[in-house]
Each structure stands twice: as C-alpha cells, then as structure tokens.
Amino acid sequence: MSLLSQLSRLTDRLIDLSALAGAAGLIVALGVTSADVVGRAFGAPLFGARDIVSMAGVFVVFGGMAHAHRKGGHIAVDLLERHFPPALNHLLTIAGHALGAIVFLLIAWQLWVAVDLARMLKMSTNLLYLPRAPFLMAMTALSLICAASMILRAIEAAAGPRT
C-alpha cells in the first residue's frame, strides 16, 4: 500500500470522526431546542439552552467542514474554467486546495491563541458557565482535520491526471 493511500485512509477516518462530532452536535442542538420549545409552552423554558446550542454549533459547523470538502460539497464557481487551458485549470485546482489548507491552518493557529486567552481569563458561557477553552480546542482540532483534508486533496490533484 502506497504512502498516499495510507494517508488517504487516515485522513478519511479523521474526517469521519469530524463528521460524527458534527452530527452529535446537531443532535444535541435539536434535542435542547426541542426541550426548550416544549418547556416554553408550559411556562418552564430550559435554563441555559442558548449556551448549550451555541456550543453545540461549534461541532456542527467545524465538524462538517472537512466532510463537505472531501465530498466536494463546497461552492465552486467555474465561470472561467472553459476559457482556460486544461493545464491551467489543473494548477488552479491544486492552488485552490492549497490555499484552503493555508486558510484553515491560520484559523487553527488563531483558535489556539484564543485557547490560551480563554484559559487565562477563565472565559465561560453566560448562564451555565461552561468553560470556552475546551470548545476552542475542539474547533482547533476540527480545523486541523479540514486543513489535512485540503492538503491531501491538493496532493491527490497534483499526482492525478492533468485533464
């Protein structure tokens, strides 16, 4: 088995884990929102529902990012593609994946800086006082998984046929 296929399998497993985290976050957000709505109908809203839903949103957004990229689910504009030669389109595809990886690496770096700040200031949510640092760490890890997916896609595009 080649190194590229081993990296691809490892990255796919990480992406699956990322998507699972996103799905779990969505289930939590839906459950809490449903309980809050039903509770409001009976005059007893769920205390801290907003805190839980906003922290679950971390996993929904960042958890699904790598999966969407790996499956080609992000928006792509190909207005000029037909006017460029195939070799240029191939280079632009590689550059797009590489640029996306750089952006997500920068996001991960800034999130890691935010982790230190959140720890130092003991930042937490407003009602439940959930510490923000673990959620920022999760965002960092999920951003790194997305960057890894984009790096792998750039390598696969570079190694693949130039059509």
trRosetta pair geometry for C-beta under 8 A, 3 or more apart (Angstrom, degrees):
i j d omega theta_ij theta_ji phi_ij phi_ji
1 5 5.2 -113 -175 83 90 124
1 6 5.7 106 128 -57 115 92
2 5 4.8 92 59 9 83 100
2 6 7.0 -146 97 -4 44 87
3 6 5.6 -56 -149 37 33 112
3 7 6.3 34 153 -18 67 106
4 7 5.7 -53 -147 38 30 111
4 8 6.2 35 151 -23 63 107
4 155 6.8 -159 -128 133 106 123
4 156 7.2 133 -175 -88 121 75
4 159 6.6 -45 -118 22 161 174
5 8 5.3 -49 -145 35 34 117
5 9 6.5 37 154 -20 65 101
6 9 5.8 -51 -149 34 31 110
6 10 6.4 29 153 -15 64 106
7 10 5.7 -55 -146 40 32 110
7 11 6.0 30 156 -18 66 109
7 152 6.1 -173 134 -113 109 113
7 155 7.9 -3 100 78 147 153
8 11 5.8 -55 -143 40 27 110
8 12 6.2 32 155 -22 63 107
8 152 6.2 140 -97 -171 65 133
8 156 7.4 79 -91 -75 118 124
9 12 5.7 -53 -146 35 29 113
9 13 6.6 31 154 -19 63 103
10 13 5.8 -55 -154 33 31 111
10 14 6.6 28 151 -15 65 105
11 14 5.6 -54 -149 38 35 111
11 15 6.2 37 152 -21 67 105
11 70 7.8 169 137 -103 106 128
11 145 7.9 144 -152 -162 72 74
11 148 5.5 -160 -121 135 104 109
11 149 5.8 144 179 -92 118 62
11 152 4.9 -56 -48 -34 176 162
12 15 5.5 -53 -145 37 32 113
12 16 6.3 36 153 -22 64 103
12 70 7.3 132 -109 -160 69 152
13 16 5.6 -50 -148 34 32 113
13 17 6.5 34 151 -18 63 103
14 17 5.5 -52 -150 36 34 113
14 18 6.3 39 149 -22 65 105
14 66 7.4 -64 117 144 89 161
14 145 4.8 -158 149 -134 114 109
14 148 6.6 10 86 80 152 144
14 149 7.9 -146 89 -57 109 92
15 18 5.3 -51 -147 36 34 116
15 19 6.3 34 153 -18 66 103
15 66 4.6 -140 -122 128 86 116
15 67 5.5 136 175 -81 99 64
15 70 5.2 31 -150 -23 161 155
15 145 6.4 160 -83 167 54 113
15 149 5.8 84 -82 -86 119 126
16 19 5.7 -53 -146 38 31 110
16 20 6.3 36 151 -22 63 105
16 67 7.8 93 -89 -93 34 107
17 20 5.5 -51 -148 34 31 115
17 21 6.6 35 151 -20 63 101
17 145 7.7 -133 74 -122 99 154
18 21 5.7 -51 -153 32 32 112
18 22 6.6 32 148 -17 63 105
18 62 7.8 -98 -164 133 104 71
18 63 5.2 177 171 -155 67 60
18 64 7.6 177 137 -65 93 18
18 65 7.5 -77 160 53 132 73
18 66 4.7 40 93 44 161 128
18 67 6.3 -167 94 -34 105 92
18 142 5.5 124 -136 -133 106 86
18 145 4.8 -177 -67 112 138 156
18 146 7.5 152 -160 -55 163 75
19 22 5.4 -51 -150 37 37 115
19 23 6.3 39 151 -20 67 103
19 63 6.2 126 -111 157 21 89
19 64 6.2 67 -119 -107 69 56
19 66 7.4 -113 -49 73 80 91
19 67 4.0 74 -80 -61 114 144
20 23 5.6 -50 -146 36 33 111
20 24 6.3 35 153 -19 64 104
20 63 7.6 -111 65 -172 36 123
21 24 5.7 -53 -147 36 31 112
21 25 6.4 34 152 -20 63 105
21 59 4.8 -122 151 -156 88 108
21 63 4.1 -148 90 -117 90 127
21 138 7.4 -172 -177 -170 145 116
21 142 6.9 -127 84 -90 146 121
22 25 5.6 -53 -149 35 31 113
22 26 6.4 32 153 -19 64 105
22 59 5.5 -172 -98 151 40 75
22 60 5.4 91 -156 -129 77 32
22 61 7.7 -167 -124 29 104 16
22 62 7.5 -158 -85 78 98 47
22 63 2.5 -174 -57 103 83 117
22 64 4.1 132 -154 -46 163 77
22 67 7.2 -115 27 13 149 133
23 26 5.6 -53 -149 35 33 112
23 27 6.4 34 153 -19 65 104
23 63 7.3 -127 -3 131 51 140
24 27 5.7 -52 -148 35 33 111
24 28 6.4 33 153 -18 65 105
24 59 6.4 -53 76 144 86 150
24 63 7.9 -147 41 -140 82 170
25 28 5.7 -54 -147 37 31 111
25 29 6.2 30 155 -18 66 108
25 56 4.3 154 -164 -176 79 75
25 57 6.9 163 167 -66 124 11
25 58 6.9 -138 -130 67 147 60
25 59 2.9 173 -55 82 140 113
25 60 4.4 -135 108 -46 123 70
25 63 5.9 163 14 8 130 145
26 29 5.7 -54 -144 38 31 111
26 30 6.2 28 157 -17 65 107
26 56 7.4 158 -63 158 21 112
26 59 7.8 -122 -24 101 61 98
26 60 5.0 105 -67 -106 79 106
27 30 5.9 -56 -145 39 28 109
27 31 6.1 28 157 -18 64 110
28 31 5.8 -58 -145 39 27 110
28 32 6.1 22 161 -14 65 110
28 52 6.8 -122 155 164 108 104
28 56 4.4 -155 89 -115 114 137
28 59 8.0 59 36 54 126 137
29 32 6.1 -57 -141 41 26 106
29 33 6.0 24 160 -17 63 112
29 52 7.6 176 -101 126 55 84
29 53 4.9 87 -135 -135 86 76
29 56 4.1 -172 -59 104 91 140
29 57 6.5 87 -91 -62 141 66
29 60 6.4 -18 -6 -47 147 137
30 33 5.9 -58 -142 40 26 109
30 34 6.1 28 158 -20 64 109
31 34 5.8 -56 -146 37 27 110
31 35 6.3 23 157 -15 64 107
32 35 5.8 -55 -146 39 30 109
32 36 6.2 32 154 -21 64 108
32 46 6.4 -155 -168 107 75 158
32 49 5.2 162 162 -143 103 83
32 52 4.8 -157 -130 101 166 132
32 53 5.6 -152 90 -64 130 85
32 56 7.2 172 20 -9 136 150
33 36 5.6 -54 -146 36 30 113
33 37 6.3 30 156 -19 65 105
33 49 6.9 117 -91 -179 44 120
33 53 6.0 75 -62 -96 93 132
34 37 5.8 -54 -147 35 30 109
34 38 6.3 25 157 -13 65 107
35 38 5.9 -56 -144 41 30 108
35 39 6.0 33 155 -21 65 111
35 46 5.0 67 114 -59 101 143
35 49 7.4 -165 82 -106 93 120
36 39 5.6 -56 -144 40 28 113
36 40 6.3 32 155 -24 64 104
36 45 5.4 28 -160 -162 78 84
36 46 4.1 -90 -89 27 74 110
36 49 3.9 54 -82 -116 137 165
37 40 5.7 -51 -148 31 29 112
37 41 6.8 35 150 -23 61 101
38 41 5.6 -50 -157 27 35 115
38 42 7.0 11 152 1 64 106
39 42 6.1 -72 -154 49 35 96
39 44 4.7 -88 -170 94 92 70
39 45 4.8 122 108 -119 113 26
39 46 5.0 140 22 -39 157 72
40 43 7.4 50 -166 -75 33 17
40 44 7.7 -127 -76 63 26 33
40 45 4.6 30 -77 -85 80 90
45 49 6.7 -94 165 0 97 134
46 49 4.2 90 86 -61 105 112
47 127 6.6 -156 170 162 80 134
47 128 7.9 131 132 -73 86 89
48 51 4.7 -44 -169 36 80 119
48 52 5.9 77 134 -22 89 98
48 125 7.7 86 -151 116 96 134
48 127 4.4 -161 -99 105 75 123
48 128 4.1 72 -139 -53 137 108
49 52 5.9 -59 -149 39 33 108
49 53 6.0 27 158 -16 69 111
50 53 5.9 -56 -140 41 28 108
50 54 6.1 25 161 -17 64 110
50 126 7.8 -13 92 52 116 117
50 127 7.1 95 57 9 97 133
51 54 6.1 -61 -146 38 24 106
51 55 6.4 15 159 -10 63 111
51 125 3.9 97 -141 158 114 147
51 126 6.4 -148 -80 46 109 74
51 127 5.1 -136 -29 48 132 97
51 128 4.6 -172 95 16 160 111
51 130 6.0 144 165 11 121 119
52 55 6.0 -63 -148 42 28 104
52 56 6.1 28 154 -20 66 109
52 128 7.1 65 -52 -7 80 156
52 130 7.9 119 -85 -28 57 151
53 56 5.6 -53 -142 38 31 112
53 57 6.4 45 152 -32 62 100
54 57 5.4 -42 -154 20 34 121
54 58 7.8 52 146 -28 55 86
54 125 7.3 150 69 -124 121 121
55 58 5.8 -26 -169 4 45 116
55 125 6.7 -71 -47 -68 119 138
55 130 6.0 -41 -63 100 158 154
55 135 5.3 -103 -146 -100 94 145
56 59 5.9 -55 -167 37 49 107
56 60 6.3 50 139 -23 74 106
57 60 5.2 -52 -141 37 41 115
57 61 5.9 30 165 -12 73 107
58 61 6.6 -66 -149 41 19 100
58 62 6.0 -16 171 17 60 117
58 135 5.0 173 -23 -171 175 104
58 138 6.1 86 135 89 126 120
58 139 5.5 -87 -166 -68 108 100
59 62 6.7 -64 -122 56 23 88
59 63 4.5 27 177 -27 64 130
59 138 6.7 -38 -81 147 83 138
59 142 7.6 175 -126 -64 53 156
60 63 6.2 -35 -103 38 9 110
60 64 6.5 -5 173 -5 48 116
61 64 6.8 -80 -159 38 15 98
61 65 6.9 30 152 -45 58 103
62 65 5.5 -35 -150 0 38 123
62 138 7.3 135 82 129 141 84
62 139 5.1 -176 -50 -130 169 68
62 142 3.8 98 144 105 110 143
62 143 6.3 -55 -151 -54 119 70
62 146 7.5 -107 -165 -27 74 131
63 66 8.0 -66 180 26 30 94
63 67 7.8 11 142 1 61 116
63 142 5.7 -77 -79 -132 47 141
64 67 5.4 -66 -156 47 53 113
64 68 5.7 54 150 -26 83 107
65 68 5.9 -59 -149 35 26 109
65 69 6.5 22 156 -16 63 107
65 104 7.9 156 140 -112 138 129
65 142 6.8 101 38 154 115 104
65 143 7.7 5 75 -102 151 52
65 146 4.7 -20 113 -95 113 138
66 69 5.7 -56 -149 37 33 110
66 70 6.1 32 155 -20 67 108
66 142 7.1 -138 -15 -174 115 74
66 145 4.8 -56 -62 122 158 97
66 146 4.1 -131 -75 -90 84 65
66 148 7.7 10 -131 59 129 85
66 149 4.6 146 -155 -12 92 148
67 70 5.8 -54 -143 36 29 110
67 71 6.3 13 161 -4 64 112
67 73 7.6 9 119 23 69 137
68 71 6.2 -68 -145 47 26 100
68 73 3.9 -96 -159 71 76 120
68 74 5.7 97 139 -54 106 75
69 72 7.7 33 -178 -73 31 26
69 73 7.2 -77 -52 44 21 81
69 74 5.9 16 -96 -22 63 121
69 100 7.1 158 -132 153 136 150
69 146 6.2 105 11 -153 145 86
69 149 5.2 117 91 116 124 132
69 150 6.1 -53 168 -71 150 83
69 153 7.1 -119 152 -21 102 151
70 149 5.1 -87 -66 -159 94 129
70 153 7.3 -154 -112 -63 54 119
72 76 7.7 -36 -172 -17 86 134
78 81 4.0 -20 -170 -5 91 133
78 82 7.7 83 150 -22 95 79
80 83 5.2 -62 -167 42 67 113
80 84 6.2 60 139 -25 89 106
81 84 6.1 -65 -150 33 32 106
81 89 5.6 69 -149 -116 84 122
84 88 4.3 -111 175 85 115 125
84 89 5.1 142 96 -55 120 84
84 92 7.3 33 125 -6 168 140
85 88 5.0 91 60 8 78 103
85 89 7.2 -145 97 -5 39 89
86 89 5.5 -56 -146 38 35 113
86 90 6.2 40 154 -24 68 104
86 162 6.5 117 134 154 105 77
86 163 5.8 -90 -165 143 135 33
87 90 5.6 -52 -151 33 31 115
87 91 6.5 30 152 -16 64 104
87 162 6.0 28 -107 172 66 125
88 91 5.6 -53 -148 38 35 111
88 92 6.2 35 153 -19 67 106
89 92 5.6 -55 -145 38 31 112
89 93 6.4 38 152 -24 64 102
90 93 5.7 -51 -153 30 31 114
90 94 6.7 28 151 -14 63 104
90 157 7.1 171 -167 169 75 100
90 162 4.6 -8 -92 -140 170 83
90 163 7.5 128 -75 44 116 40
91 94 5.8 -54 -151 38 34 110
91 95 6.1 33 152 -18 67 109
92 95 5.5 -53 -141 41 33 113
92 96 6.1 41 155 -27 65 103
93 96 5.7 -51 -148 30 28 114
93 97 6.8 24 156 -13 61 103
93 157 5.1 -150 120 -162 111 147
94 97 6.1 -59 -154 37 31 107
94 98 6.2 26 152 -16 66 111
94 154 5.3 86 -157 -153 67 80
94 157 4.8 -166 -83 102 75 124
94 158 5.2 78 -118 -68 131 85
95 98 5.6 -58 -143 42 32 111
95 99 5.9 34 157 -21 68 107
96 99 5.8 -53 -142 36 27 110
96 100 6.4 30 155 -19 61 106
97 100 5.7 -55 -151 36 30 114
97 101 6.5 33 151 -21 64 104
97 150 5.0 177 -172 -173 75 77
97 151 7.4 152 149 -88 102 17
97 153 4.4 -145 -136 97 140 102
97 154 3.6 -172 101 -68 121 83
97 157 6.1 158 7 10 147 139
98 101 5.6 -52 -151 33 33 113
98 102 6.5 34 151 -20 65 103
98 150 7.4 160 -85 147 18 102
98 151 7.5 63 -110 -110 59 57
98 154 4.6 94 -59 -119 76 153
99 102 5.6 -51 -149 34 34 113
99 103 6.4 37 151 -20 65 103
100 103 5.6 -53 -149 34 33 112
100 104 6.4 23 156 -11 66 107
100 147 7.9 -173 126 -116 73 56
100 150 4.3 -141 98 -140 107 147
101 104 6.0 -60 -147 42 30 104
101 105 6.2 33 154 -21 66 106
101 147 4.7 92 -152 -158 70 74
101 148 7.9 107 -130 -53 107 15
101 150 3.8 -167 -67 99 83 118
101 151 4.6 96 -120 -59 151 74
101 154 6.6 -74 -13 -11 136 136
102 105 5.7 -54 -146 36 30 112
102 106 6.4 31 154 -18 64 105
103 106 5.8 -57 -153 37 30 110
103 107 6.4 33 149 -20 65 104
104 107 5.2 -44 -142 34 39 116
104 108 6.3 43 154 -21 65 101
104 143 5.0 -175 -174 -176 89 83
104 144 7.5 165 143 -85 105 24
104 146 4.8 -136 -146 97 155 106
104 147 3.8 -162 97 -70 117 88
104 150 6.4 141 21 14 135 141
105 108 5.6 -50 -147 35 32 113
105 109 6.4 36 151 -22 63 104
105 143 7.8 157 -85 144 23 104
105 144 7.6 64 -106 -109 62 64
105 147 4.8 101 -58 -129 75 151
106 109 5.6 -50 -146 34 33 114
106 110 6.4 28 156 -14 65 106
107 110 6.0 -60 -149 41 29 106
107 111 6.2 30 153 -20 65 108
107 143 4.8 -140 99 -149 109 143
108 111 5.6 -55 -146 37 30 112
108 112 6.4 32 154 -22 65 104
108 140 5.0 93 -152 -154 77 69
108 143 3.9 -174 -73 101 88 124
108 144 5.0 87 -116 -60 153 78
108 147 6.5 -71 -14 -16 135 139
109 112 5.8 -55 -152 33 30 111
109 113 6.7 32 149 -18 63 102
110 113 5.4 -47 -150 33 38 114
110 114 6.4 41 148 -20 65 103
111 114 5.3 -53 -151 37 36 115
111 115 6.7 49 146 -30 65 94
111 136 5.5 -178 -177 -174 89 86
111 139 5.0 -140 -149 102 148 108
111 140 4.3 -168 103 -78 123 83
111 143 6.3 148 13 10 146 149
112 115 5.4 -36 -153 18 39 118
112 116 7.3 40 150 -15 60 96
112 136 7.9 152 -91 147 27 104
112 140 5.1 89 -65 -121 78 141
113 116 6.0 -51 -162 32 37 111
113 117 6.7 33 145 -14 66 107
114 117 5.4 -54 -147 40 39 114
114 118 6.0 41 154 -22 70 105
114 136 5.2 -138 104 -151 105 142
115 118 5.8 -55 -145 37 28 110
115 119 6.4 29 155 -18 63 106
115 133 5.3 83 -154 -148 74 82
115 136 4.6 -175 -82 108 76 125
115 137 5.6 77 -112 -67 134 75
115 140 6.7 -33 -40 -31 130 142
116 119 5.8 -55 -148 36 29 110
116 120 6.2 28 155 -19 65 109
117 120 5.7 -55 -144 37 30 111
117 121 6.1 5 164 3 66 113
117 123 7.4 29 121 -14 78 132
118 121 6.4 -65 -136 52 24 94
118 122 7.9 74 165 -105 54 5
118 123 4.2 -80 -143 39 76 119
118 131 7.4 113 154 175 111 82
118 132 4.5 -116 -152 86 136 105
118 133 4.3 176 105 -73 119 76
118 136 5.6 159 8 3 153 149
119 122 7.3 16 -175 -75 29 46
119 133 4.9 65 -65 -94 78 145
122 131 7.4 -73 -163 -122 60 98
123 131 7.2 96 84 -157 57 61
123 132 4.4 -33 107 27 104 128
123 133 7.2 127 58 -41 92 77
124 128 7.9 -128 163 91 107 61
124 129 4.3 23 144 -159 147 56
124 130 5.8 155 -163 69 88 33
124 131 5.2 -50 -99 -94 89 41
124 132 6.1 -155 -99 -21 29 83
125 128 5.4 14 80 54 123 84
125 129 6.4 -132 60 -77 72 11
125 130 4.4 25 9 41 117 89
125 132 7.0 136 -47 -68 66 86
130 135 7.6 64 133 -28 115 125
131 134 6.0 80 92 5 101 96
131 135 8.0 175 106 2 61 91
132 135 5.6 -67 -162 45 51 110
132 136 5.9 50 146 -23 82 107
133 136 5.6 -57 -145 38 32 111
133 137 6.3 36 155 -22 66 103
134 137 5.4 -50 -148 34 35 114
134 138 6.5 38 152 -20 65 101
135 138 5.5 -47 -149 33 35 113
135 139 6.5 39 149 -19 64 102
136 139 5.5 -49 -148 35 36 114
136 140 6.4 42 149 -24 64 101
137 140 5.4 -50 -151 32 34 116
137 141 6.5 32 153 -17 66 103
138 141 5.8 -53 -147 37 33 109
138 142 6.2 28 156 -14 66 109
139 142 5.9 -57 -142 42 29 108
139 143 6.1 33 155 -22 64 107
140 143 5.8 -57 -150 35 27 112
140 144 6.5 27 152 -19 63 105
141 144 5.7 -55 -151 35 32 112
141 145 6.6 34 150 -20 64 102
142 145 5.5 -46 -149 32 36 114
142 146 6.6 39 151 -18 64 102
143 146 5.6 -53 -151 36 34 112
143 147 6.4 37 150 -20 66 104
144 147 5.5 -50 -145 36 35 113
144 148 6.3 39 152 -22 65 102
145 148 5.6 -51 -149 34 32 114
145 149 6.5 36 150 -21 63 102
146 149 5.6 -51 -152 32 34 114
146 150 6.5 30 152 -16 65 105
147 150 5.7 -56 -149 38 33 110
147 151 6.3 35 152 -21 67 104
148 151 5.7 -51 -145 35 32 112
148 152 6.3 32 155 -18 64 106
149 152 5.8 -57 -150 38 29 110
149 153 6.4 29 153 -18 64 106
150 153 5.6 -51 -145 36 33 112
150 154 6.4 37 153 -21 64 103
151 154 5.7 -54 -152 34 32 112
151 155 6.5 30 151 -17 65 105
152 155 5.6 -54 -147 38 34 111
152 156 6.1 34 154 -18 67 106
153 156 5.6 -52 -142 39 32 112
153 157 6.2 34 156 -20 65 105
154 157 5.8 -53 -146 37 29 111
154 158 6.3 28 154 -18 63 107
155 158 5.7 -56 -146 38 30 110
155 159 6.1 19 157 -11 66 111
156 159 5.9 -61 -141 44 29 104
156 160 5.8 35 157 -34 65 113
157 160 5.6 -53 -138 29 27 116
